[in-house]
Amino acid sequence: MLRRIRFLWFYTLWKVTRKERFGLIVGYFEGRNEDREINKEWENATLKGWPD
């Protein structure tokens, strides 16, 4: 499954133009950073326990 997703990702990058490719890469990493921050908040909440 993951291999197919990765293949589609690279196939998409190959198909789009260089400018669009740069935008996609930037968007991908921005999305990953947001996910990381959400995960941090989630970890903090679960470590502290839910507020009553």
PDB file of N, H, CA, C and O in Angstrom:
ATOM      1  N   MET A   1       0.841  -1.203   0.000  1.00  0.00           N
ATOM      2  CA  MET A   1       0.000   0.000   0.000  1.00  0.00           C
ATOM      3  C   MET A   1       0.879   1.257   0.000  1.00  0.00           C
ATOM      4  O   MET A   1       0.702   2.173  -0.803  1.00  0.00           O
ATOM      5  N   LEU A   2       1.835   1.257   0.939  1.00  0.00           N
ATOM      6  H   LEU A   2       1.979   0.512   1.591  1.00  0.00           H
ATOM      7  CA  LEU A   2       2.710   2.434   1.031  1.00  0.00           C
ATOM      8  C   LEU A   2       3.537   2.608  -0.241  1.00  0.00           C
ATOM      9  O   LEU A   2       3.794   3.724  -0.693  1.00  0.00           O
ATOM     10  N   ARG A   3       3.943   1.474  -0.802  1.00  0.00           N
ATOM     11  H   ARG A   3       3.734   0.567  -0.435  1.00  0.00           H
ATOM     12  CA  ARG A   3       4.743   1.530  -2.033  1.00  0.00           C
ATOM     13  C   ARG A   3       3.932   2.150  -3.159  1.00  0.00           C
ATOM     14  O   ARG A   3       4.461   2.925  -3.956  1.00  0.00           O
ATOM     15  N   ARG A   4       2.646   1.813  -3.227  1.00  0.00           N
ATOM     16  H   ARG A   4       2.216   1.184  -2.580  1.00  0.00           H
ATOM     17  CA  ARG A   4       1.787   2.370  -4.276  1.00  0.00           C
ATOM     18  C   ARG A   4       1.629   3.873  -4.089  1.00  0.00           C
ATOM     19  O   ARG A   4       1.668   4.634  -5.057  1.00  0.00           O
ATOM     20  N   ILE A   5       1.451   4.300  -2.834  1.00  0.00           N
ATOM     21  H   ILE A   5       1.420   3.682  -2.048  1.00  0.00           H
ATOM     22  CA  ILE A   5       1.320   5.736  -2.558  1.00  0.00           C
ATOM     23  C   ILE A   5       2.588   6.464  -2.975  1.00  0.00           C
ATOM     24  O   ILE A   5       2.537   7.523  -3.601  1.00  0.00           O
ATOM     25  N   ARG A   6       3.727   5.878  -2.616  1.00  0.00           N
ATOM     26  H   ARG A   6       3.768   5.018  -2.107  1.00  0.00           H
ATOM     27  CA  ARG A   6       5.006   6.503  -2.964  1.00  0.00           C
ATOM     28  C   ARG A   6       5.163   6.585  -4.480  1.00  0.00           C
ATOM     29  O   ARG A   6       5.626   7.597  -5.007  1.00  0.00           O
ATOM     30  N   PHE A   7       4.780   5.528  -5.173  1.00  0.00           N
ATOM     31  H   PHE A   7       4.404   4.706  -4.745  1.00  0.00           H
ATOM     32  CA  PHE A   7       4.866   5.523  -6.637  1.00  0.00           C
ATOM     33  C   PHE A   7       3.992   6.627  -7.225  1.00  0.00           C
ATOM     34  O   PHE A   7       4.422   7.360  -8.115  1.00  0.00           O
ATOM     35  N   LEU A   8       2.768   6.740  -6.722  1.00  0.00           N
ATOM     36  H   LEU A   8       2.419   6.144  -5.999  1.00  0.00           H
ATOM     37  CA  LEU A   8       1.863   7.782  -7.218  1.00  0.00           C
ATOM     38  C   LEU A   8       2.443   9.164  -6.951  1.00  0.00           C
ATOM     39  O   LEU A   8       2.342  10.060  -7.790  1.00  0.00           O
ATOM     40  N   TRP A   9       3.054   9.335  -5.770  1.00  0.00           N
ATOM     41  H   TRP A   9       3.136   8.608  -5.088  1.00  0.00           H
ATOM     42  CA  TRP A   9       3.650  10.616  -5.396  1.00  0.00           C
ATOM     43  C   TRP A   9       4.735  11.006  -6.398  1.00  0.00           C
ATOM     44  O   TRP A   9       4.739  12.126  -6.910  1.00  0.00           O
ATOM     45  N   PHE A  10       5.658  10.073  -6.676  1.00  0.00           N
ATOM     46  H   PHE A  10       5.654   9.164  -6.260  1.00  0.00           H
ATOM     47  CA  PHE A  10       6.743  10.394  -7.603  1.00  0.00           C
ATOM     48  C   PHE A  10       6.230  10.537  -9.033  1.00  0.00           C
ATOM     49  O   PHE A  10       6.736  11.359  -9.797  1.00  0.00           O
ATOM     50  N   TYR A  11       5.235   9.746  -9.392  1.00  0.00           N
ATOM     51  H   TYR A  11       4.824   9.079  -8.772  1.00  0.00           H
ATOM     52  CA  TYR A  11       4.642   9.850 -10.725  1.00  0.00           C
ATOM     53  C   TYR A  11       4.017  11.231 -10.915  1.00  0.00           C
ATOM     54  O   TYR A  11       4.155  11.852 -11.969  1.00  0.00           O
ATOM     55  N   THR A  12       3.323  11.700  -9.866  1.00  0.00           N
ATOM     56  H   THR A  12       3.211  11.196  -9.010  1.00  0.00           H
ATOM     57  CA  THR A  12       2.707  13.031  -9.925  1.00  0.00           C
ATOM     58  C   THR A  12       3.780  14.099 -10.057  1.00  0.00           C
ATOM     59  O   THR A  12       3.648  15.019 -10.865  1.00  0.00           O
ATOM     60  N   LEU A  13       4.842  13.982  -9.266  1.00  0.00           N
ATOM     61  H   LEU A  13       4.949  13.235  -8.610  1.00  0.00           H
ATOM     62  CA  LEU A  13       5.932  14.960  -9.352  1.00  0.00           C
ATOM     63  C   LEU A  13       6.543  14.971 -10.755  1.00  0.00           C
ATOM     64  O   LEU A  13       6.903  16.025 -11.278  1.00  0.00           O
ATOM     65  N   TRP A  14       6.653  13.786 -11.353  1.00  0.00           N
ATOM     66  H   TRP A  14       6.360  12.930 -10.928  1.00  0.00           H
ATOM     67  CA  TRP A  14       7.254  13.689 -12.677  1.00  0.00           C
ATOM     68  C   TRP A  14       6.371  14.372 -13.721  1.00  0.00           C
ATOM     69  O   TRP A  14       6.870  14.962 -14.680  1.00  0.00           O
ATOM     70  N   LYS A  15       5.053  14.285 -13.524  1.00  0.00           N
ATOM     71  H   LYS A  15       4.648  13.806 -12.745  1.00  0.00           H
ATOM     72  CA  LYS A  15       4.120  14.797 -14.526  1.00  0.00           C
ATOM     73  C   LYS A  15       4.003  16.324 -14.485  1.00  0.00           C
ATOM     74  O   LYS A  15       3.891  16.963 -15.530  1.00  0.00           O
ATOM     75  N   VAL A  16       4.028  16.898 -13.307  1.00  0.00           N
ATOM     76  H   VAL A  16       4.119  16.378 -12.457  1.00  0.00           H
ATOM     77  CA  VAL A  16       3.792  18.340 -13.220  1.00  0.00           C
ATOM     78  C   VAL A  16       5.050  19.107 -13.643  1.00  0.00           C
ATOM     79  O   VAL A  16       6.140  18.543 -13.730  1.00  0.00           O
ATOM     80  N   THR A  17       4.871  20.393 -13.900  1.00  0.00           N
ATOM     81  H   THR A  17       3.985  20.851 -13.829  1.00  0.00           H
ATOM     82  CA  THR A  17       6.011  21.222 -14.293  1.00  0.00           C
ATOM     83  C   THR A  17       6.891  21.511 -13.080  1.00  0.00           C
ATOM     84  O   THR A  17       6.512  21.235 -11.941  1.00  0.00           O
ATOM     85  N   ARG A  18       8.060  22.065 -13.340  1.00  0.00           N
ATOM     86  H   ARG A  18       8.368  22.290 -14.265  1.00  0.00           H
ATOM     87  CA  ARG A  18       9.013  22.303 -12.255  1.00  0.00           C
ATOM     88  C   ARG A  18       8.442  23.269 -11.212  1.00  0.00           C
ATOM     89  O   ARG A  18       8.614  23.058 -10.011  1.00  0.00           O
ATOM     90  N   LYS A  19       7.763  24.324 -11.668  1.00  0.00           N
ATOM     91  H   LYS A  19       7.623  24.495 -12.643  1.00  0.00           H
ATOM     92  CA  LYS A  19       7.201  25.301 -10.730  1.00  0.00           C
ATOM     93  C   LYS A  19       6.141  24.643  -9.848  1.00  0.00           C
ATOM     94  O   LYS A  19       6.143  24.817  -8.630  1.00  0.00           O
ATOM     95  N   GLU A  20       5.237  23.888 -10.470  1.00  0.00           N
ATOM     96  H   GLU A  20       5.235  23.747 -11.460  1.00  0.00           H
ATOM     97  CA  GLU A  20       4.206  23.198  -9.702  1.00  0.00           C
ATOM     98  C   GLU A  20       4.836  22.182  -8.757  1.00  0.00           C
ATOM     99  O   GLU A  20       4.375  21.999  -7.630  1.00  0.00           O
ATOM    100  N   ARG A  21       5.897  21.523  -9.227  1.00  0.00           N
ATOM    101  H   ARG A  21       6.272  21.671 -10.142  1.00  0.00           H
ATOM    102  CA  ARG A  21       6.582  20.535  -8.408  1.00  0.00           C
ATOM    103  C   ARG A  21       7.114  21.181  -7.129  1.00  0.00           C
ATOM    104  O   ARG A  21       6.979  20.625  -6.039  1.00  0.00           O
ATOM    105  N   PHE A  22       7.719  22.363  -7.277  1.00  0.00           N
ATOM    106  H   PHE A  22       7.828  22.814  -8.163  1.00  0.00           H
ATOM    107  CA  PHE A  22       8.245  23.066  -6.108  1.00  0.00           C
ATOM    108  C   PHE A  22       7.115  23.396  -5.136  1.00  0.00           C
ATOM    109  O   PHE A  22       7.259  23.224  -3.926  1.00  0.00           O
ATOM    110  N   GLY A  23       5.985  23.871  -5.674  1.00  0.00           N
ATOM    111  H   GLY A  23       5.868  24.011  -6.658  1.00  0.00           H
ATOM    112  CA  GLY A  23       4.843  24.188  -4.829  1.00  0.00           C
ATOM    113  C   GLY A  23       4.326  22.960  -4.079  1.00  0.00           C
ATOM    114  O   GLY A  23       3.987  23.034  -2.898  1.00  0.00           O
ATOM    115  N   LEU A  24       4.273  21.833  -4.786  1.00  0.00           N
ATOM    116  H   LEU A  24       4.549  21.773  -5.746  1.00  0.00           H
ATOM    117  CA  LEU A  24       3.810  20.595  -4.153  1.00  0.00           C
ATOM    118  C   LEU A  24       4.738  20.170  -3.026  1.00  0.00           C
ATOM    119  O   LEU A  24       4.285  19.769  -1.954  1.00  0.00           O
ATOM    120  N   ILE A  25       6.052  20.260  -3.277  1.00  0.00           N
ATOM    121  H   ILE A  25       6.421  20.585  -4.147  1.00  0.00           H
ATOM    122  CA  ILE A  25       7.024  19.848  -2.255  1.00  0.00           C
ATOM    123  C   ILE A  25       6.907  20.749  -1.031  1.00  0.00           C
ATOM    124  O   ILE A  25       6.892  20.267   0.102  1.00  0.00           O
ATOM    125  N   VAL A  26       6.823  22.063  -1.264  1.00  0.00           N
ATOM    126  H   VAL A  26       6.835  22.453  -2.184  1.00  0.00           H
ATOM    127  CA  VAL A  26       6.690  23.004  -0.146  1.00  0.00           C
ATOM    128  C   VAL A  26       5.412  22.709   0.631  1.00  0.00           C
ATOM    129  O   VAL A  26       5.420  22.659   1.861  1.00  0.00           O
ATOM    130  N   GLY A  27       4.307  22.512  -0.101  1.00  0.00           N
ATOM    131  H   GLY A  27       4.300  22.552  -1.100  1.00  0.00           H
ATOM    132  CA  GLY A  27       3.038  22.205   0.557  1.00  0.00           C
ATOM    133  C   GLY A  27       3.113  20.915   1.354  1.00  0.00           C
ATOM    134  O   GLY A  27       2.549  20.811   2.444  1.00  0.00           O
ATOM    135  N   TYR A  28       3.817  19.931   0.800  1.00  0.00           N
ATOM    136  H   TYR A  28       4.276  20.016  -0.085  1.00  0.00           H
ATOM    137  CA  TYR A  28       3.953  18.637   1.475  1.00  0.00           C
ATOM    138  C   TYR A  28       4.686  18.806   2.794  1.00  0.00           C
ATOM    139  O   TYR A  28       4.262  18.263   3.815  1.00  0.00           O
ATOM    140  N   PHE A  29       5.788  19.558   2.780  1.00  0.00           N
ATOM    141  H   PHE A  29       6.132  19.999   1.951  1.00  0.00           H
ATOM    142  CA  PHE A  29       6.552  19.723   4.018  1.00  0.00           C
ATOM    143  C   PHE A  29       5.825  20.612   5.013  1.00  0.00           C
ATOM    144  O   PHE A  29       5.913  20.389   6.221  1.00  0.00           O
ATOM    145  N   GLU A  30       5.096  21.631   4.514  1.00  0.00           N
ATOM    146  H   GLU A  30       5.025  21.812   3.533  1.00  0.00           H
ATOM    147  CA  GLU A  30       4.307  22.458   5.429  1.00  0.00           C
ATOM    148  C   GLU A  30       3.250  21.602   6.113  1.00  0.00           C
ATOM    149  O   GLU A  30       3.020  21.728   7.316  1.00  0.00           O
ATOM    150  N   GLY A  31       2.613  20.737   5.345  1.00  0.00           N
ATOM    151  H   GLY A  31       2.799  20.635   4.368  1.00  0.00           H
ATOM    152  CA  GLY A  31       1.619  19.838   5.922  1.00  0.00           C
ATOM    153  C   GLY A  31       2.232  18.929   6.965  1.00  0.00           C
ATOM    154  O   GLY A  31       1.632  18.684   8.011  1.00  0.00           O
ATOM    155  N   ARG A  32       3.426  18.429   6.684  1.00  0.00           N
ATOM    156  H   ARG A  32       3.913  18.629   5.834  1.00  0.00           H
ATOM    157  CA  ARG A  32       4.091  17.545   7.649  1.00  0.00           C
ATOM    158  C   ARG A  32       4.426  18.292   8.927  1.00  0.00           C
ATOM    159  O   ARG A  32       4.305  17.734  10.017  1.00  0.00           O
ATOM    160  N   ASN A  33       4.848  19.554   8.809  1.00  0.00           N
ATOM    161  H   ASN A  33       4.946  20.007   7.923  1.00  0.00           H
ATOM    162  CA  ASN A  33       5.156  20.342  10.005  1.00  0.00           C
ATOM    163  C   ASN A  33       3.901  20.548  10.847  1.00  0.00           C
ATOM    164  O   ASN A  33       3.949  20.455  12.073  1.00  0.00           O
ATOM    165  N   GLU A  34       2.779  20.827  10.186  1.00  0.00           N
ATOM    166  H   GLU A  34       2.741  20.902   9.190  1.00  0.00           H
ATOM    167  CA  GLU A  34       1.519  20.993  10.919  1.00  0.00           C
ATOM    168  C   GLU A  34       1.163  19.697  11.639  1.00  0.00           C
ATOM    169  O   GLU A  34       0.765  19.720  12.804  1.00  0.00           O
ATOM    170  N   ASP A  35       1.305  18.575  10.953  1.00  0.00           N
ATOM    171  H   ASP A  35       1.629  18.556  10.007  1.00  0.00           H
ATOM    172  CA  ASP A  35       1.017  17.284  11.575  1.00  0.00           C
ATOM    173  C   ASP A  35       1.902  17.073  12.791  1.00  0.00           C
ATOM    174  O   ASP A  35       1.447  16.577  13.822  1.00  0.00           O
ATOM    175  N   ARG A  36       3.172  17.453  12.668  1.00  0.00           N
ATOM    176  H   ARG A  36       3.542  17.856  11.831  1.00  0.00           H
ATOM    177  CA  ARG A  36       4.108  17.258  13.767  1.00  0.00           C
ATOM    178  C   ARG A  36       3.687  18.091  14.977  1.00  0.00           C
ATOM    179  O   ARG A  36       3.747  17.621  16.113  1.00  0.00           O
ATOM    180  N   GLU A  37       3.255  19.340  14.724  1.00  0.00           N
ATOM    181  H   GLU A  37       3.206  19.721  13.802  1.00  0.00           H
ATOM    182  CA  GLU A  37       2.826  20.195  15.828  1.00  0.00           C
ATOM    183  C   GLU A  37       1.566  19.634  16.485  1.00  0.00           C
ATOM    184  O   GLU A  37       1.442  19.645  17.709  1.00  0.00           O
ATOM    185  N   ILE A  38       0.636  19.147  15.672  1.00  0.00           N
ATOM    186  H   ILE A  38       0.737  19.138  14.677  1.00  0.00           H
ATOM    187  CA  ILE A  38      -0.582  18.550  16.220  1.00  0.00           C
ATOM    188  C   ILE A  38      -0.216  17.338  17.063  1.00  0.00           C
ATOM    189  O   ILE A  38      -0.768  17.137  18.144  1.00  0.00           O
ATOM    190  N   ASN A  39       0.719  16.527  16.565  1.00  0.00           N
ATOM    191  H   ASN A  39       1.167  16.690  15.686  1.00  0.00           H
ATOM    192  CA  ASN A  39       1.153  15.355  17.323  1.00  0.00           C
ATOM    193  C   ASN A  39       1.775  15.763  18.648  1.00  0.00           C
ATOM    194  O   ASN A  39       1.556  15.101  19.663  1.00  0.00           O
ATOM    195  N   LYS A  40       2.553  16.851  18.654  1.00  0.00           N
ATOM    196  H   LYS A  40       2.731  17.388  17.829  1.00  0.00           H
ATOM    197  CA  LYS A  40       3.158  17.335  19.901  1.00  0.00           C
ATOM    198  C   LYS A  40       2.069  17.707  20.889  1.00  0.00           C
ATOM    199  O   LYS A  40       2.119  17.318  22.056  1.00  0.00           O
ATOM    200  N   GLU A  41       1.078  18.466  20.418  1.00  0.00           N
ATOM    201  H   GLU A  41       1.037  18.782  19.470  1.00  0.00           H
ATOM    202  CA  GLU A  41      -0.022  18.875  21.302  1.00  0.00           C
ATOM    203  C   GLU A  41      -0.747  17.648  21.835  1.00  0.00           C
ATOM    204  O   GLU A  41      -1.092  17.583  23.015  1.00  0.00           O
ATOM    205  N   TRP A  42      -0.974  16.681  20.960  1.00  0.00           N
ATOM    206  H   TRP A  42      -0.693  16.734  20.002  1.00  0.00           H
ATOM    207  CA  TRP A  42      -1.672  15.467  21.364  1.00  0.00           C
ATOM    208  C   TRP A  42      -0.859  14.718  22.416  1.00  0.00           C
ATOM    209  O   TRP A  42      -1.410  14.255  23.415  1.00  0.00           O
ATOM    210  N   GLU A  43       0.448  14.599  22.195  1.00  0.00           N
ATOM    211  H   GLU A  43       0.896  14.975  21.384  1.00  0.00           H
ATOM    212  CA  GLU A  43       1.304  13.920  23.170  1.00  0.00           C
ATOM    213  C   GLU A  43       1.280  14.641  24.508  1.00  0.00           C
ATOM    214  O   GLU A  43       1.193  14.009  25.560  1.00  0.00           O
ATOM    215  N   ASN A  44       1.356  15.973  24.464  1.00  0.00           N
ATOM    216  H   ASN A  44       1.426  16.486  23.609  1.00  0.00           H
ATOM    217  CA  ASN A  44       1.315  16.744  25.701  1.00  0.00           C
ATOM    218  C   ASN A  44       0.001  16.492  26.444  1.00  0.00           C
ATOM    219  O   ASN A  44      -0.014  16.304  27.660  1.00  0.00           O
ATOM    220  N   ALA A  45      -1.087  16.491  25.698  1.00  0.00           N
ATOM    221  H   ALA A  45      -1.075  16.644  24.709  1.00  0.00           H
ATOM    222  CA  ALA A  45      -2.403  16.295  26.321  1.00  0.00           C
ATOM    223  C   ALA A  45      -2.493  14.895  26.940  1.00  0.00           C
ATOM    224  O   ALA A  45      -3.014  14.733  28.043  1.00  0.00           O
ATOM    225  N   THR A  46      -1.986  13.896  26.230  1.00  0.00           N
ATOM    226  H   THR A  46      -1.563  14.028  25.334  1.00  0.00           H
ATOM    227  CA  THR A  46      -2.104  12.527  26.738  1.00  0.00           C
ATOM    228  C   THR A  46      -1.127  12.278  27.880  1.00  0.00           C
ATOM    229  O   THR A  46      -1.416  11.496  28.785  1.00  0.00           O
ATOM    230  N   LEU A  47       0.035  12.945  27.842  1.00  0.00           N
ATOM    231  H   LEU A  47       0.270  13.581  27.106  1.00  0.00           H
ATOM    232  CA  LEU A  47       1.002  12.766  28.934  1.00  0.00           C
ATOM    233  C   LEU A  47       0.483  13.409  30.221  1.00  0.00           C
ATOM    234  O   LEU A  47       0.590  12.830  31.302  1.00  0.00           O
ATOM    235  N   LYS A  48      -0.079  14.610  30.091  1.00  0.00           N
ATOM    236  H   LYS A  48      -0.165  15.080  29.213  1.00  0.00           H
ATOM    237  CA  LYS A  48      -0.586  15.308  31.267  1.00  0.00           C
ATOM    238  C   LYS A  48      -1.891  14.691  31.755  1.00  0.00           C
ATOM    239  O   LYS A  48      -2.261  14.846  32.919  1.00  0.00           O
ATOM    240  N   GLY A  49      -2.573  14.004  30.877  1.00  0.00           N
ATOM    241  H   GLY A  49      -2.272  13.878  29.932  1.00  0.00           H
ATOM    242  CA  GLY A  49      -3.903  13.513  31.220  1.00  0.00           C
ATOM    243  C   GLY A  49      -4.920  14.566  30.849  1.00  0.00           C
ATOM    244  O   GLY A  49      -4.598  15.752  30.778  1.00  0.00           O
ATOM    245  N   TRP A  50      -6.132  14.143  30.616  1.00  0.00           N
ATOM    246  H   TRP A  50      -6.394  13.180  30.674  1.00  0.00           H
ATOM    247  CA  TRP A  50      -7.151  15.094  30.171  1.00  0.00           C
ATOM    248  C   TRP A  50      -7.550  16.008  31.323  1.00  0.00           C
ATOM    249  O   TRP A  50      -7.713  15.546  32.452  1.00  0.00           O
ATOM    250  N   PRO A  51      -7.709  17.297  31.049  1.00  0.00           N
ATOM    251  CA  PRO A  51      -8.159  18.216  32.107  1.00  0.00           C
ATOM    252  C   PRO A  51      -9.602  17.910  32.506  1.00  0.00           C
ATOM    253  O   PRO A  51     -10.450  17.643  31.655  1.00  0.00           O
ATOM    254  N   ASP A  52      -9.859  17.952  33.776  1.00  0.00           N
ATOM    255  H   ASP A  52      -9.170  18.169  34.468  1.00  0.00           H
ATOM    256  CA  ASP A  52     -11.219  17.658  34.260  1.00  0.00           C
ATOM    257  C   ASP A  52     -12.143  18.828  34.006  1.00  0.00           C
ATOM    258  O   ASP A  52     -13.325  18.766  34.344  1.00  0.00           O
TER     259      ASP A  52
END
